[in-house]
Amino acid sequence: MTTMDAISYRPARDELAYTFGGRMPVAHIRSGDILQVHTEDCFGGLVRGPADLPSQVCRMPYLNPVCGPFFVEDAEPGDTLAVHLASIVPARDWGVSSTFPHFGALTSTSHTATLQPPLEERVWVYDIDQQAGTVRFHATDSDHTVDLPLDPMIGTIGVAPGGFESRSTIVPDSHGGNLDTPELRAGTTLYLGVNVHGAMLALGDGHARQGEGEVCGVGVEIATTTTLIIEVIKGVPTVWPRLETDASIMSVGCARPLEDAYRIAHRDMVGWVGDLTGLEQLDAYQLVSQAGRAPIGNVCDPNYTVLAAVDKLLLPQPQAAYYGMHARLRQHAGGPR
């Protein structure tokens, strides 16, 4: 591992990106660098209260901005980019969520058209208490409040797609993108396959917390100060995004319908378990079938996101994934937090 340098980047509003691919880099970084970035929320900070309806204060399609892209020196197609989330800190003491007329899992959309009336557009404001570690929900039609655990995550992170493609930041796919999984919290290492010279890493769309599935389509949206440690793993391809924590390995699948996202994630996990343990394919399949978990990222975006997760302790003497990259990056990040 190379000696790490710290780089801080805070974008101006006109430097925010809305695609993966198709943009020039905002900065160059090297394998081994520590990168601290300020990310905006999915509304670009324009929704601040109940009167700020997204349809009125945001300009479509300029939603879900990301910070970047960052050109990673020595990253080439066929390599894997390891991105360790060292810390994710809310940049404000509030976050927002909303419902949209034709967006979310429980309303009519362009993909699932019905004759039902569209949902009301409404905004919720959440109080964030970092010291207490809470996110306070306020009902809008009653006096009910409840404190939920603060669990910051990055909703959108990825690299440029291959084949000269440019993809909206709202779309999750094999390049990463709007994965919207709570598993992308501090302490997690994300592995992304590199598709273009320099990888072109970008991230944004922080959430103070989010339920699995993100059923209304919007988490508790926040701006963040996020610290990443970047490392290039040469000559090792990664077809679909993978995650590693101290306890688990996870494969990510993105597709519609939901079962295809599930299949992608679990097909990758069966292969990964076999590679790490030497188990024959059907033995690995059986073990994943009985020991695996399937956290859902989102069921609202143009593609849905499902994870396949297995606890490392349940695997027979596994090799360290990606040559032990997660443990090394975790150590440099200061260990468990």
C-alpha positions in Angstrom: 0.0 0.0 0.0 1.3 3.4 -0.9 1.8 6.3 1.5 -1.5 8.1 2.0 -2.0 11.8 1.3 -5.1 13.7 2.4 -7.1 15.6 -0.2 -10.1 17.8 0.6 -12.7 18.8 -2.0 -15.8 20.9 -1.7 -17.6 21.5 -5.0 -19.2 24.8 -6.1 -22.8 24.4 -7.1 -22.0 24.5 -10.8 -19.4 21.7 -10.3 -22.0 19.1 -9.1 -22.5 16.3 -11.6 -25.7 14.5 -12.6 -24.2 11.6 -14.6 -21.6 8.9 -14.2 -19.5 9.2 -17.4 -19.4 12.0 -19.9 -17.6 14.5 -17.6 -14.1 15.7 -17.2 -12.5 15.0 -13.8 -12.6 17.7 -11.1 -9.4 16.4 -9.5 -6.8 13.7 -9.8 -6.0 11.3 -7.0 -3.7 8.4 -6.5 -4.1 4.9 -5.2 -3.6 5.2 -1.4 -5.0 8.7 -1.1 -7.4 9.8 1.6 -10.2 11.9 0.0 -12.5 14.1 2.1 -15.5 15.4 0.1 -18.5 17.6 0.8 -21.6 16.0 -0.7 -25.0 17.6 -1.2 -28.3 16.0 -0.6 -30.4 14.7 -3.5 -32.2 18.0 -3.7 -29.0 20.0 -3.9 -29.8 21.7 -0.6 -32.8 23.5 -2.1 -35.5 21.7 0.0 -35.2 23.2 3.5 -38.8 23.2 4.9 -42.4 22.0 4.3 -43.1 24.8 1.9 -40.2 23.8 -0.4 -41.9 21.3 -2.6 -39.2 19.6 -4.8 -41.3 20.2 -7.9 -41.3 23.9 -7.3 -37.7 24.5 -6.0 -35.8 21.9 -8.0 -35.3 21.9 -11.7 -35.8 18.6 -13.4 -33.8 16.5 -14.2 -31.2 18.1 -11.9 -31.7 15.8 -8.9 -29.3 13.5 -7.1 -26.1 15.5 -7.6 -22.7 13.8 -7.0 -19.3 15.2 -6.2 -16.7 14.4 -8.8 -15.6 12.6 -10.9 -12.2 12.0 -9.5 -9.6 10.6 -11.8 -7.7 7.8 -10.0 -4.1 7.5 -11.3 -3.1 4.0 -12.6 -6.7 2.7 -12.6 -7.4 0.8 -15.9 -10.2 -1.4 -17.2 -9.9 -4.8 -15.7 -8.8 -3.4 -12.3 -10.9 -3.1 -9.2 -11.3 0.2 -7.2 -11.5 -0.4 -3.4 -13.3 2.5 -1.7 -13.3 2.4 2.1 -15.9 4.7 3.8 -13.9 5.9 6.7 -16.5 8.4 8.0 -19.8 9.9 7.0 -20.7 13.0 9.0 -23.9 15.0 8.5 -23.1 18.5 7.5 -26.2 20.1 8.9 -28.5 19.5 11.9 -31.5 18.7 9.8 -32.5 16.4 6.9 -35.5 16.2 4.7 -37.7 13.5 3.1 -40.7 13.7 0.8 -43.3 12.0 -1.2 -43.8 12.6 -5.0 -46.9 12.2 -7.1 -45.5 9.5 -9.4 -42.5 8.1 -7.6 -42.1 5.5 -4.9 -43.1 1.8 -4.3 -46.7 2.4 -3.3 -48.0 4.8 -6.0 -48.7 4.8 -9.7 -45.6 5.4 -11.8 -44.7 5.4 -15.5 -43.6 1.7 -15.1 -46.7 0.7 -13.2 -49.4 2.9 -14.5 -52.8 2.7 -12.8 -55.9 4.9 -12.6 -55.4 5.8 -8.9 -54.9 9.5 -8.1 -51.3 10.5 -7.7 -49.9 10.9 -4.2 -49.7 14.3 -2.6 -46.3 15.9 -2.7 -45.2 16.6 0.9 -42.0 17.4 2.7 -40.9 16.1 6.2 -38.1 17.8 8.1 -36.0 15.7 10.5 -33.9 17.0 13.4 -30.4 15.5 13.6 -28.7 15.2 16.9 -25.2 13.9 16.3 -24.3 13.8 20.0 -27.4 11.8 20.9 -27.1 9.8 17.7 -30.7 10.3 16.7 -32.9 11.4 13.8 -36.3 12.8 15.0 -39.4 12.1 12.9 -42.2 14.6 13.1 -45.6 13.6 11.7 -47.1 16.3 9.5 -50.8 15.6 10.4 -50.5 15.0 14.1 -48.2 15.7 17.1 -46.4 12.3 16.9 -42.6 12.4 17.1 -40.1 9.5 17.5 -36.4 9.4 17.6 -34.8 6.9 15.2 -31.1 5.9 15.3 -28.8 8.1 13.3 -27.1 5.7 10.7 -25.4 7.9 8.0 -24.9 6.3 4.6 -24.0 7.3 1.0 -26.8 6.6 -1.4 -25.0 7.1 -4.7 -21.4 6.2 -5.4 -19.9 4.7 -8.5 -17.5 4.9 -11.5 -17.9 5.7 -15.1 -19.7 2.9 -17.1 -17.9 1.3 -20.0 -18.7 1.6 -23.7 -18.6 5.4 -23.7 -21.9 5.4 -21.8 -23.2 8.3 -19.6 -25.7 7.2 -17.0 -28.0 9.3 -14.8 -27.0 9.4 -11.2 -30.5 8.2 -10.4 -29.8 4.8 -12.0 -28.0 1.9 -10.2 -26.2 -0.7 -12.3 -22.9 -2.6 -12.5 -20.9 0.6 -12.3 -22.5 1.4 -8.9 -24.6 4.6 -9.0 -27.8 5.1 -6.9 -27.5 1.9 -4.9 -29.4 3.3 -2.0 -28.4 0.5 0.5 -27.9 1.3 4.2 -24.9 -1.0 4.1 -22.9 1.8 2.6 -22.1 3.2 6.0 -18.8 4.1 7.7 -16.6 1.0 8.1 -17.7 -0.6 4.8 -15.3 -1.2 1.8 -16.9 -1.0 -1.6 -15.3 -2.8 -4.6 -16.1 -1.4 -8.0 -14.9 -2.7 -11.4 -13.0 -0.2 -13.4 -14.4 0.4 -16.9 -12.4 3.4 -18.1 -8.9 4.9 -17.7 -8.9 6.7 -14.4 -12.1 5.0 -13.1 -13.8 8.4 -12.6 -15.2 8.0 -9.1 -18.1 10.1 -7.9 -20.4 10.1 -4.9 -23.3 12.0 -3.2 -26.8 11.5 -2.0 -26.2 11.1 1.7 -28.9 9.8 4.0 -29.0 10.2 7.8 -30.8 6.9 7.7 -33.0 4.9 5.4 -35.2 1.8 5.8 -34.5 -1.2 3.6 -36.2 -0.8 0.2 -36.5 3.0 0.6 -40.2 2.5 0.1 -41.3 6.1 -0.5 -38.3 6.6 -2.8 -36.6 9.2 -0.5 -34.4 8.6 2.6 -33.6 11.2 5.2 -31.6 13.3 2.8 -28.6 15.1 4.1 -25.4 16.9 3.0 -22.3 15.1 4.4 -18.6 15.4 4.9 -17.4 12.0 3.8 -13.9 10.6 4.1 -12.8 7.9 1.8 -9.6 5.8 1.4 -9.0 4.8 -2.2 -6.9 1.9 -3.5 -6.5 0.3 -6.9 -6.3 -3.5 -7.1 -4.4 -4.2 -10.3 -5.5 -7.0 -12.6 -8.5 -8.1 -10.6 -11.9 -7.6 -12.3 -15.1 -7.1 -10.4 -18.3 -7.5 -12.5 -20.9 -6.2 -10.0 -20.3 -4.0 -7.0 -19.3 -5.9 -3.8 -19.1 -4.8 -0.2 -17.1 -6.0 2.7 -17.5 -5.2 6.4 -15.6 -6.6 9.4 -18.3 -9.3 9.7 -19.7 -9.9 6.2 -19.2 -10.0 2.4 -22.0 -8.7 0.2 -22.7 -8.8 -3.6 -24.9 -6.2 -5.2 -27.4 -6.8 -8.0 -29.3 -4.1 -9.9 -32.1 -4.8 -12.3 -35.9 -4.8 -13.0 -37.8 -6.9 -12.1 -36.8 -7.3 -8.4 -36.1 -11.1 -8.8 -33.5 -10.4 -11.5 -31.6 -8.1 -9.1 -31.9 -10.9 -6.5 -30.5 -13.4 -9.0 -27.6 -11.2 -10.0 -26.5 -10.7 -6.4 -26.8 -14.3 -5.4 -25.2 -15.7 -8.5 -22.2 -13.4 -7.8 -22.2 -14.4 -4.1 -22.2 -18.1 -4.9 -19.2 -17.6 -7.2 -17.4 -15.4 -4.7 -17.9 -17.9 -1.8 -16.5 -20.6 -4.1 -13.5 -18.5 -5.0 -12.7 -17.6 -1.4 -13.3 -21.1 0.1 -12.7 -23.7 -2.6 -16.2 -25.0 -2.2 -17.7 -26.7 -5.2 -20.5 -24.7 -6.9 -23.5 -26.6 -5.6 -22.0 -26.7 -2.1 -21.5 -23.0 -2.2 -25.0 -22.6 -3.5 -26.4 -24.6 -0.7 -24.5 -22.7 2.0 -25.5 -19.4 0.6 -29.1 -20.6 0.5 -29.2 -21.5 4.2 -26.8 -18.9 5.6 -27.4 -15.9 3.4 -29.3 -12.6 3.9 -30.8 -10.4 1.2 -31.0 -6.8 2.3 -33.0 -4.7 -0.2 -31.5 -1.4 -1.3 -34.3 0.3 -3.2 -37.5 -0.7 -5.0 -38.2 2.7 -6.6 -35.4 3.7 -9.0 -35.1 2.8 -12.7 -33.3 -0.3 -11.5 -33.9 -2.1 -8.2 -31.1 -3.0 -5.8 -30.8 -6.2 -3.8 -27.8 -7.5 -1.9 -26.7 -11.0 -1.1 -24.8 -11.1 2.3 -23.0 -13.9 4.1 -21.2 -13.7 7.5 -17.6 -14.5 7.2 -17.6 -16.7 10.3 -20.0 -19.1 8.5 -17.5 -19.7 5.6 -15.0 -22.6 5.8 -11.5 -21.0 6.3 -12.0 -18.3 3.7 -9.2 -16.6 2.0 -9.1 -12.8 2.6 -11.2 -11.1 -0.1 -9.1 -8.9 -2.5 -5.8 -9.8 -0.7 -7.1 -8.5 2.6 -7.8 -5.0 1.3 -10.7 -4.3 3.7 -8.6 -5.1 6.8 -5.7 -2.9 5.7 -7.9 0.0 4.7 -9.9 -0.4 8.0 -6.6 -0.2 9.9 -5.6 3.0 8.2 -9.0 4.5 8.9 -8.4 4.0 12.6 -10.2 0.6 13.2 -13.8 0.1 14.4 -15.8 3.2 15.2 
